[in-house]
Amino acid sequence: MSAVAPDGYSGNIRLLVGVQADDTLSGVRVVAHRETPGLGDAIDEQRSDWVYGFDGKSLGNPPLAKWAVRKDGGHFDQLTGATITPRAIVRAVRRTLLYYRANREALYATAANTE
C-alpha cells in the first residue's frame, strides 16, 4: 500500500507499506522525501537500517499505544537530532495498519475483481 506522512520536517514523506495477510508488516520503504541531508534522510534504507525496525510489526506488536517513538513513550527509535521525521513515519505506518484493518475485506475484494 502507498502511504504519505504529511507531517515530515520538510513536507510529505511518501512510503510503501507491505502488509501480509496475517496483518504483520513485511516492510516499510521510503520512496520519496525532502528531509534534511545528514539528519532526517537516515529514514532512507541506503543511509541507515532504521526503516527495517518495522519489519514483522503489527498493531498488536507493539501494542497500539506504543506506536510512537521512544521520546514519546513508544516502541520505535527516533533519529538523533531528527525526531519529527521518524515520528511522522511511525504515525503514517500506524494509520496505514488501522486503514488496512478496517478495510481488509474490501481491499482483497478489489484485488480479486481486477484479476
DRENDO-1510 file (C-alpha; in Angstrom, 1 decimal, always signed):
<recs>
REC; n; res; u; v; w
REC; 1; MET; +0.0; +0.0; +0.0 .
REC; 2; SER; +1.2; +3.5; -0.6 .
REC; 3; ALA; +1.0; +6.0; +2.2 .
REC; 4; VAL; +2.1; +9.6; +2.9 .
REC; 5; ALA; +3.4; +11.0; +6.1 .
REC; 6; PRO; +2.2; +14.6; +5.6 .
REC; 7; ASP; +4.0; +16.0; +8.7 .
REC; 8; GLY; +7.6; +15.3; +7.9 .
REC; 9; TYR; +10.1; +18.0; +8.9 .
REC; 10; SER; +10.4; +19.1; +5.2 .
REC; 11; GLY; +7.0; +18.1; +4.0 .
REC; 12; ASN; +5.5; +14.9; +2.7 .
REC; 13; ILE; +7.3; +11.6; +3.0 .
REC; 14; ARG; +6.0; +9.0; +0.6 .
REC; 15; LEU; +6.0; +5.4; +1.8 .
REC; 16; LEU; +5.4; +1.9; +0.5 .
REC; 17; VAL; +4.0; -0.2; +3.3 .
REC; 18; GLY; +3.8; -4.0; +2.8 .
REC; 19; VAL; +1.1; -5.7; +4.9 .
REC; 20; GLN; +0.9; -9.5; +4.9 .
REC; 21; ALA; -2.4; -11.4; +5.2 .
REC; 22; ASP; -1.8; -12.0; +8.9 .
REC; 23; ASP; -1.7; -8.2; +9.5 .
REC; 24; THR; +2.1; -8.1; +10.0 .
REC; 25; LEU; +4.3; -5.7; +8.2 .
REC; 26; SER; +6.5; -7.3; +5.5 .
REC; 27; GLY; +8.4; -4.0; +5.3 .
REC; 28; VAL; +8.2; -0.2; +5.0 .
REC; 29; ARG; +10.3; +1.8; +2.5 .
REC; 30; VAL; +10.6; +5.5; +1.9 .
REC; 31; VAL; +10.1; +6.2; -1.8 .
REC; 32; ALA; +10.3; +10.0; -1.7 .
REC; 33; HIS; +11.2; +12.7; +0.8 .
REC; 34; ARG; +12.9; +16.1; +1.2 .
REC; 35; GLU; +14.3; +15.6; +4.7 .
REC; 36; THR; +17.5; +17.2; +5.8 .
REC; 37; PRO; +20.6; +15.5; +4.5 .
REC; 38; GLY; +22.7; +14.1; +7.3 .
REC; 39; LEU; +19.7; +14.1; +9.8 .
REC; 40; GLY; +16.3; +13.2; +8.6 .
REC; 41; ASP; +17.5; +11.4; +5.5 .
REC; 42; ALA; +18.5; +8.4; +7.7 .
REC; 43; ILE; +15.0; +7.2; +7.0 .
REC; 44; ASP; +16.3; +6.1; +3.6 .
REC; 45; GLU; +17.4; +2.4; +3.7 .
REC; 46; GLN; +20.5; +3.4; +1.7 .
REC; 47; ARG; +21.6; +5.7; +4.6 .
REC; 48; SER; +20.7; +3.6; +7.6 .
REC; 49; ASP; +18.8; +0.5; +8.7 .
REC; 50; TRP; +16.2; +2.5; +10.8 .
REC; 51; VAL; +13.3; +1.7; +8.5 .
REC; 52; TYR; +13.9; -2.1; +9.0 .
REC; 53; GLY; +12.6; -1.6; +12.6 .
REC; 54; PHE; +9.0; -2.0; +11.2 .
REC; 55; ASP; +9.6; -5.5; +9.7 .
REC; 56; GLY; +7.3; -8.1; +11.4 .
REC; 57; LYS; +5.5; -5.5; +13.5 .
REC; 58; SER; +1.7; -5.3; +13.7 .
REC; 59; LEU; -0.9; -3.3; +15.6 .
REC; 60; GLY; -0.5; -5.8; +18.5 .
REC; 61; ASN; +3.3; -6.0; +18.3 .
REC; 62; PRO; +4.0; -3.5; +19.8 .
REC; 63; PRO; +0.6; -2.7; +21.4 .
REC; 64; LEU; -1.3; +0.1; +19.7 .
REC; 65; ALA; -0.5; +2.6; +22.5 .
REC; 66; LYS; +3.3; +2.0; +21.8 .
REC; 67; TRP; +3.1; +3.0; +18.2 .
REC; 68; ALA; +5.2; +6.1; +18.8 .
REC; 69; VAL; +8.9; +7.0; +19.0 .
REC; 70; ARG; +10.7; +6.3; +22.3 .
REC; 71; LYS; +10.9; +10.0; +23.1 .
REC; 72; ASP; +7.1; +10.0; +23.2 .
REC; 73; GLY; +6.9; +6.8; +25.3 .
REC; 74; GLY; +6.7; +4.5; +22.4 .
REC; 75; HIS; +8.5; +1.5; +21.0 .
REC; 76; PHE; +10.3; +2.9; +17.9 .
REC; 77; ASP; +13.7; +4.5; +17.9 .
REC; 78; GLN; +14.0; +8.2; +16.8 .
REC; 79; LEU; +16.9; +9.6; +14.9 .
REC; 80; THR; +19.4; +11.7; +16.8 .
REC; 81; GLY; +18.6; +15.3; +16.1 .
REC; 82; ALA; +15.6; +14.4; +13.9 .
REC; 83; THR; +12.7; +13.3; +16.0 .
REC; 84; ILE; +10.0; +14.9; +13.8 .
REC; 85; THR; +10.8; +12.7; +10.8 .
REC; 86; PRO; +10.5; +9.3; +12.4 .
REC; 87; ARG; +7.5; +10.5; +14.5 .
REC; 88; ALA; +5.8; +11.3; +11.2 .
REC; 89; ILE; +6.6; +7.9; +9.7 .
REC; 90; VAL; +5.5; +5.9; +12.7 .
REC; 91; ARG; +2.2; +7.7; +12.7 .
REC; 92; ALA; +1.7; +7.1; +9.0 .
REC; 93; VAL; +2.5; +3.4; +9.2 .
REC; 94; ARG; +0.1; +3.1; +12.2 .
REC; 95; ARG; -2.6; +4.9; +10.2 .
REC; 96; THR; -2.0; +2.5; +7.3 .
REC; 97; LEU; -2.3; -0.5; +9.5 .
REC; 98; LEU; -5.5; +0.8; +11.0 .
REC; 99; TYR; -6.9; +1.5; +7.5 .
REC; 100; TYR; -5.9; -2.0; +6.4 .
REC; 101; ARG; -7.6; -3.5; +9.4 .
REC; 102; ALA; -10.8; -1.5; +8.8 .
REC; 103; ASN; -10.9; -2.1; +5.0 .
REC; 104; ARG; -9.2; -5.5; +4.7 .
REC; 105; GLU; -12.2; -7.3; +3.1 .
REC; 106; ALA; -12.8; -4.5; +0.6 .
REC; 107; LEU; -9.1; -4.4; -0.3 .
REC; 108; TYR; -9.0; -8.1; -1.1 .
REC; 109; ALA; -12.3; -8.0; -2.9 .
REC; 110; THR; -11.0; -5.2; -5.1 .
REC; 111; ALA; -7.8; -7.1; -5.8 .
REC; 112; ALA; -9.8; -10.2; -6.7 .
REC; 113; ASN; -12.1; -8.3; -9.1 .
REC; 114; THR; -9.1; -6.9; -11.0 .
REC; 115; GLU; -7.6; -10.3; -11.8 .
</recs>
